[in-house]
Amino acid sequence: MKSAEGVGLQSSKWMSGSGPDGEIVMSSRVRLARNIQQFPVPFLASDSQLSKVSEQVLAASCLLREQMGDQNFLRMDHLEPLQRQVLVEKHLISPLLIKEPHSSAVLLRGDEAISIMVNEEDHLRIQCLLPGLQLEVALEEANFCDDLLEAGLDYAYDGQWGFLTTCPTNAGTGLRASVMVHLPALVLTKQINRVLSAIAQVGLAVRGMYGEGSEVTGNLVQISNQITLGQNEAEIVKNLSGVTRQVVEQEAQARQILLNERRDRVCDRVNRAFGILRHSWLMSSQEAMQLLSDVRLGVDLGLISEVPGTILKELMVFLRPACLQLAAGHALEGIDRERERARLIRRWLTPQEDAK
């Protein structure tokens, strides 16, 4: 296991790959909430108890290292505030984990597909994050990690209520599954409200790209289950996968409508976005997300060929405030941040021969 001294800006597995239905489904995530029997849940536990939780998890992770190779055990209080926020921006940890940095940590697999949060809302949050629509694979990997950890930990479990969690809505399986989908064509064809309303009616939650409380930007929507009790893990994942496939089909149909009936307009839109991104000197986060969404749509429709399909996933992370500042090596505020964001975008979008 590496004793990481910091946090890098390398692309996580979910950012750099495509995966099944990867043109529309940006990522699939499965998260399992677990608590250790002999300790109070984090918000009731003392600092010494939380330290013992971390020690037990670190000891239990030896089996993970044997099975999965190098891992980084990162204590939040050993990281700079900017480094912690980078982990949030990369979707590897939740914002809640860094609120009490003296008692929390994360165990990261080398490719960052697996992240295990320690002393967040629960003692353990085991997360698998993969590119494309791979909920079943993500569940399998998360369960594999869960089984290895359980061999060295005594989980809080009840025969009637299942895994006992801090929040009652997570009891039972302790499973939260989600997908992040890119739906620009449904927005442009004004079908998005109907689709999102239908999703809500089947008991799924719709949020922005950073989950609860975040806004929908760049036509990116996170869809997740709300029920964890009364269904088994396979049923939860199967239901979400089925709904996601329907959303993918409707987005694909909307994209075909754009090509068949509005080709000139959509071609103009995506290439204007490409031009603005390549030549702007200042760029806000919200404007960048919308323009990148348009460019990604152009790439997926075959209207833009100069940039890779992963551009939206990678830049939507690397243009966030903490990532920008970590890359720059110093604090950035206001117009300096907008200038650096625009500079980074120009560098990514300028062909190598033009950059010389």
C-alpha positions as CSV (number, residue, x, y, z in Angstrom):
1,M,0.0,0.0,0.0
2,K,1.3,3.4,-0.9
3,S,1.6,6.1,1.9
4,A,0.2,8.8,-0.3
5,E,1.5,12.3,0.5
6,G,-1.0,14.1,-1.7
7,V,-3.6,13.8,-4.4
8,G,-2.9,13.7,-8.1
9,L,-4.9,15.0,-11.1
10,Q,-4.7,11.8,-13.1
11,S,-8.0,10.7,-14.7
12,S,-9.9,8.1,-12.7
13,K,-11.1,5.0,-14.4
14,W,-14.7,6.3,-14.8
15,M,-13.3,9.5,-16.5
16,S,-11.0,8.0,-19.1
17,G,-13.1,5.0,-20.3
18,S,-16.3,4.8,-22.3
19,G,-18.0,1.6,-21.3
20,P,-21.4,0.3,-22.5
21,D,-23.8,3.0,-23.8
22,G,-20.9,5.4,-23.0
23,E,-22.1,8.1,-25.4
24,I,-25.0,8.8,-23.1
25,V,-24.1,7.1,-19.7
26,M,-21.1,8.9,-18.2
27,S,-20.7,6.6,-15.2
28,S,-22.3,4.0,-13.0
29,R,-21.8,4.0,-9.2
30,V,-22.7,1.6,-6.5
31,R,-22.2,2.5,-2.8
32,L,-22.7,0.2,0.2
33,A,-23.2,1.7,3.7
34,R,-21.8,-0.3,6.6
35,N,-21.2,0.2,10.4
36,I,-19.1,-1.8,12.8
37,Q,-21.0,-3.4,15.6
38,Q,-19.0,-2.3,18.7
39,F,-18.8,1.4,17.9
40,P,-21.4,4.2,17.9
41,V,-22.2,5.6,14.5
42,P,-19.8,8.5,13.5
43,F,-21.9,11.5,14.7
44,L,-22.2,9.9,18.2
45,A,-18.7,8.5,18.5
46,S,-15.8,10.0,20.3
47,D,-12.5,10.9,18.5
48,S,-10.8,7.9,20.1
49,Q,-13.6,5.6,18.9
50,L,-13.4,6.9,15.4
51,S,-9.6,6.4,15.4
52,K,-10.2,2.8,16.4
53,V,-12.6,2.4,13.5
54,S,-9.9,3.7,11.1
55,E,-7.4,1.3,12.6
56,Q,-9.7,-1.7,12.2
57,V,-10.6,-0.8,8.6
58,L,-6.9,-0.4,7.8
59,A,-6.1,-3.8,9.3
60,A,-9.0,-5.4,7.5
61,S,-7.9,-4.0,4.2
62,C,-4.9,-6.3,4.1
63,L,-7.0,-8.8,2.3
64,L,-8.0,-6.2,-0.2
65,R,-4.4,-5.4,-0.9
66,E,-3.7,-9.1,-1.5
67,Q,-6.5,-9.4,-4.0
68,M,-6.5,-6.0,-5.7
69,G,-2.9,-4.6,-5.6
70,D,-1.8,-1.2,-4.5
71,Q,-4.1,1.1,-2.5
72,N,-3.8,4.5,-1.0
73,F,-5.0,5.1,2.6
74,L,-5.6,8.8,2.8
75,R,-6.3,10.5,6.1
76,M,-8.2,13.7,5.5
77,D,-6.3,15.6,8.2
78,H,-3.0,14.7,6.4
79,L,-4.2,16.4,3.2
80,E,-4.4,20.1,2.4
81,P,-8.0,21.5,2.1
82,L,-7.5,21.8,-1.7
83,Q,-6.5,18.2,-2.0
84,R,-9.6,17.1,-0.1
85,Q,-11.8,19.1,-2.4
86,V,-10.1,17.6,-5.5
87,L,-11.3,14.1,-4.3
88,V,-14.8,15.5,-4.0
89,E,-14.6,17.0,-7.5
90,K,-13.4,13.7,-8.9
91,H,-16.5,12.0,-7.3
92,L,-14.2,9.8,-5.2
93,I,-15.5,11.0,-1.8
94,S,-18.6,12.9,-0.6
95,P,-18.5,16.5,0.7
96,L,-19.6,15.1,4.1
97,L,-16.3,13.2,4.5
98,I,-14.2,16.4,4.6
99,K,-16.4,18.2,7.2
100,E,-14.6,16.4,10.1
101,P,-11.2,15.8,8.6
102,H,-9.5,14.8,11.9
103,S,-11.4,11.5,12.0
104,S,-12.1,10.6,8.4
105,A,-10.1,8.8,5.7
106,V,-10.5,7.1,2.3
107,L,-9.0,3.9,0.9
108,L,-8.4,4.3,-2.8
109,R,-7.6,1.5,-5.3
110,G,-4.9,2.5,-7.8
111,D,-7.2,3.1,-10.7
112,E,-9.6,5.0,-8.3
113,A,-12.6,2.7,-9.4
114,I,-12.9,1.6,-5.8
115,S,-13.0,4.1,-2.9
116,I,-13.9,3.2,0.6
117,M,-14.8,6.2,2.8
118,V,-14.1,5.8,6.5
119,N,-16.2,7.7,9.2
120,E,-18.4,9.6,6.8
121,E,-22.1,9.4,7.8
122,D,-21.5,5.7,8.4
123,H,-18.3,3.9,9.4
124,L,-17.8,2.6,5.9
125,R,-19.1,3.7,2.5
126,I,-17.8,1.2,-0.1
127,Q,-18.0,2.8,-3.6
128,C,-17.4,1.4,-7.0
129,L,-17.4,3.9,-9.9
130,L,-17.1,2.8,-13.5
131,P,-17.6,4.3,-17.0
132,G,-20.7,3.7,-19.0
133,L,-23.7,1.6,-17.9
134,Q,-22.1,-1.1,-15.7
135,L,-24.2,-1.2,-12.6
136,E,-24.1,-5.0,-12.3
137,V,-20.3,-5.0,-12.6
138,A,-20.0,-2.2,-10.1
139,L,-22.2,-4.1,-7.7
140,E,-20.1,-7.2,-8.1
141,E,-16.9,-5.3,-7.4
142,A,-18.4,-3.5,-4.4
143,N,-19.7,-6.8,-3.0
144,F,-16.3,-8.4,-3.5
145,C,-14.6,-5.6,-1.4
146,D,-17.4,-5.8,1.1
147,D,-16.9,-9.6,1.6
148,L,-13.2,-9.1,2.1
149,L,-13.7,-6.4,4.7
150,E,-16.4,-8.3,6.5
151,A,-14.0,-11.1,7.1
152,G,-12.1,-8.8,9.4
153,L,-14.9,-6.6,10.7
154,D,-18.1,-7.2,12.7
155,Y,-20.8,-5.4,10.8
156,A,-23.9,-4.1,12.5
157,Y,-26.7,-6.3,11.1
158,D,-30.2,-7.2,12.1
159,G,-32.2,-10.2,10.9
160,Q,-35.3,-8.0,10.2
161,W,-33.8,-4.7,9.2
162,G,-30.7,-5.8,7.4
163,F,-27.6,-3.6,7.6
164,L,-28.0,-0.9,10.3
165,T,-27.2,2.5,9.1
166,T,-27.1,6.1,10.5
167,C,-29.9,7.2,8.2
168,P,-33.0,4.9,8.3
169,T,-33.5,5.4,4.5
170,N,-30.2,3.5,4.0
171,A,-31.1,0.5,6.1
172,G,-31.7,-3.0,4.6
173,T,-29.2,-3.5,1.8
174,G,-27.4,-0.2,2.5
175,L,-27.1,0.1,-1.2
176,R,-27.3,3.3,-3.3
177,A,-26.9,2.9,-7.0
178,S,-26.7,5.7,-9.5
179,V,-25.9,6.6,-13.1
180,M,-24.8,9.9,-14.5
181,V,-26.4,10.5,-17.9
182,H,-25.8,13.2,-20.6
183,L,-29.2,14.3,-22.1
184,P,-28.6,17.3,-24.4
185,A,-31.0,16.1,-27.1
186,L,-33.9,15.6,-24.8
187,V,-33.3,19.2,-23.6
188,L,-33.1,20.6,-27.1
189,T,-36.2,18.7,-28.2
190,K,-38.0,19.9,-25.0
191,Q,-38.8,16.4,-23.8
192,I,-36.6,16.5,-20.7
193,N,-39.3,17.4,-18.2
194,R,-41.6,14.6,-19.3
195,V,-38.7,12.1,-19.0
196,L,-37.6,13.3,-15.6
197,S,-41.1,13.3,-14.3
198,A,-41.6,9.7,-15.4
199,I,-38.3,8.7,-13.7
200,A,-39.6,10.3,-10.4
201,Q,-42.9,8.4,-10.7
202,V,-41.2,5.0,-10.6
203,G,-39.5,5.9,-7.3
204,L,-36.1,7.0,-8.5
205,A,-34.4,10.3,-7.5
206,V,-33.1,12.8,-10.1
207,R,-30.3,15.2,-9.0
208,G,-27.3,17.2,-10.4
209,M,-23.9,15.7,-11.1
210,Y,-22.8,16.0,-7.5
211,G,-25.9,14.4,-6.0
212,E,-28.2,15.8,-3.4
213,G,-28.4,19.6,-3.3
214,S,-26.5,20.1,-6.6
215,E,-27.8,21.8,-9.7
216,V,-28.2,20.2,-13.1
217,T,-25.6,21.7,-15.3
218,G,-24.2,20.7,-18.7
219,N,-27.3,18.6,-19.3
220,L,-25.9,16.0,-16.8
221,V,-28.4,14.2,-14.6
222,Q,-27.8,11.7,-11.8
223,I,-30.5,9.1,-11.4
224,S,-30.5,6.9,-8.3
225,N,-32.6,4.5,-6.2
226,Q,-34.4,5.8,-3.1
227,I,-35.5,2.5,-1.6
228,T,-32.9,0.3,0.1
229,L,-35.3,-1.8,2.4
230,G,-37.6,-4.5,1.1
231,Q,-35.6,-5.2,-2.1
232,N,-32.4,-7.1,-2.6
233,E,-29.4,-5.6,-4.2
234,A,-29.9,-7.4,-7.5
235,E,-33.5,-6.1,-7.8
236,I,-32.4,-2.5,-7.0
237,V,-29.7,-2.6,-9.7
238,K,-31.9,-4.3,-12.2
239,N,-34.6,-1.7,-11.8
240,L,-32.2,1.2,-12.2
241,S,-30.5,-0.4,-15.2
242,G,-33.9,-1.0,-16.9
243,V,-35.0,2.6,-16.4
244,T,-31.6,3.9,-17.6
245,R,-31.8,1.9,-20.8
246,Q,-35.2,3.4,-21.5
247,V,-33.7,6.9,-20.9
248,V,-30.8,6.0,-23.2
249,E,-33.2,4.9,-25.9
250,Q,-35.2,8.1,-25.7
251,E,-32.0,10.3,-25.8
252,A,-30.8,8.3,-28.8
253,Q,-34.1,8.9,-30.6
254,A,-34.0,12.6,-29.8
255,R,-30.5,12.8,-31.2
256,Q,-31.7,11.1,-34.4
257,I,-34.5,13.7,-34.6
258,L,-31.9,16.5,-34.4
259,L,-29.8,14.9,-37.2
260,N,-32.8,14.3,-39.4
261,E,-34.8,17.4,-38.9
262,R,-32.5,20.1,-37.5
263,R,-29.1,19.1,-38.8
264,D,-28.0,22.6,-39.8
265,R,-29.1,24.1,-36.5
266,V,-27.4,21.5,-34.3
267,C,-24.3,21.6,-36.5
268,D,-24.2,25.4,-36.1
269,R,-24.7,25.1,-32.3
270,V,-22.0,22.5,-31.6
271,N,-19.4,24.2,-33.8
272,R,-20.2,27.6,-32.3
273,A,-19.6,26.1,-28.9
274,F,-16.4,24.6,-30.1
275,G,-15.2,27.9,-31.5
276,I,-16.0,29.8,-28.3
277,L,-14.2,27.3,-26.2
278,R,-11.1,27.3,-28.4
279,H,-10.8,31.1,-28.5
280,S,-12.3,32.5,-25.2
281,W,-10.0,34.3,-22.8
282,L,-12.3,34.1,-19.8
283,M,-14.7,31.2,-18.9
284,S,-17.1,30.7,-16.0
285,S,-17.7,27.2,-14.7
286,Q,-21.4,27.2,-15.7
287,E,-20.7,28.5,-19.3
288,A,-17.9,25.9,-19.7
289,M,-20.2,23.1,-18.8
290,Q,-22.9,24.1,-21.2
291,L,-20.5,24.6,-24.1
292,L,-18.7,21.3,-23.3
293,S,-22.0,19.6,-23.3
294,D,-22.7,20.9,-26.8
295,V,-19.2,19.9,-28.0
296,R,-19.7,16.4,-26.6
297,L,-23.0,16.2,-28.4
298,G,-21.2,17.2,-31.6
299,V,-18.6,14.5,-31.1
300,D,-21.2,11.8,-30.5
301,L,-23.2,12.8,-33.6
302,G,-20.1,12.8,-35.8
303,L,-20.2,16.5,-36.4
304,I,-16.9,17.3,-34.6
305,S,-13.9,15.0,-35.0
306,E,-11.0,17.0,-33.6
307,V,-11.5,16.1,-29.9
308,P,-11.8,12.8,-28.0
309,G,-15.2,11.6,-26.7
310,T,-13.9,11.7,-23.1
311,I,-13.6,15.5,-23.2
312,L,-16.8,16.2,-21.3
313,K,-16.0,13.8,-18.4
314,E,-12.4,14.9,-18.0
315,L,-12.9,18.6,-18.3
316,M,-16.0,18.7,-16.2
317,V,-13.8,17.6,-13.4
318,F,-10.5,19.3,-14.2
319,L,-12.2,22.7,-14.7
320,R,-13.6,22.7,-11.2
321,P,-12.1,25.2,-8.7
322,A,-10.0,22.9,-6.6
323,C,-8.6,21.0,-9.6
324,L,-7.8,24.3,-11.4
325,Q,-5.9,25.6,-8.4
326,L,-4.1,22.4,-7.6
327,A,-2.9,22.3,-11.3
328,A,-1.9,26.0,-11.2
329,G,0.0,25.5,-7.9
330,H,-1.5,28.5,-6.2
331,A,-4.8,30.0,-5.2
332,L,-7.1,31.4,-7.9
333,E,-10.0,33.8,-7.3
334,G,-12.5,35.6,-9.5
335,I,-11.2,36.6,-12.9
336,D,-7.9,34.7,-12.4
337,R,-9.9,31.5,-12.1
338,E,-11.9,32.2,-15.2
339,R,-8.7,33.1,-17.1
340,E,-7.0,29.8,-16.0
341,R,-10.1,27.8,-16.9
342,A,-10.2,29.3,-20.4
343,R,-6.4,28.7,-20.8
344,L,-6.8,25.1,-19.9
345,I,-9.7,24.6,-22.3
346,R,-7.7,26.2,-25.2
347,R,-4.8,23.9,-24.5
348,W,-7.1,20.8,-24.5
349,L,-8.8,21.8,-27.7
350,T,-6.0,23.2,-29.8
351,P,-4.5,20.6,-32.2
352,Q,-0.9,19.7,-31.6
353,E,0.3,21.2,-34.9
354,D,-1.4,24.5,-34.1
355,A,0.0,24.6,-30.6
356,K,3.6,24.5,-31.8
